[in-house]
Amino acid sequence: MSESRHEVVDDRNRFRYEILIDGVVAGFVQYSLRGGRVLLLHTEVPDLNAGKGIATELVRGALDDIRRRGRLMVPICPFVERFVERNPEYDDLVDHELFATLNAEARKRK
């Protein structure tokens, strides 16, 4: 039995990182851009792929790409935020000032 091939790609037209398994989209991280920062908004992996580590692989690939591009990011998505907490080697990618500002704005709206 052959092993499946996983690849994380940036679909810039759709503003999302996708994980492809044998060329088929198996999940994505939606993002937006703000002041040169990448705001990671939402991670989605269909139930069919849940529990297989695909979301973790996806987020790691997205963050590695953000690092290669020399950018900073803001983990709006709770999954991405937890990933960074559990993998502190990615903490240097977080724009903590913008993260705090956006959290304060969100609290005001509640």
CORMOWO-V572480 format. One record per helix or strand of 3 or more residues. SS is the DSSP state (~ for helix, > for strand). FROM is the first residue (numbers start at 1). TO is the last residue. If there is no record, write none. Layout:
ss={SS/SS}
from={FROM/FROM}
to={TO/TO}
This chain:
ss={>/>/>/>/~/~/>/~/~/~}
from={6/16/24/37/47/54/73/78/88/96}
to={11/21/34/44/49/68/75/86/93/109}
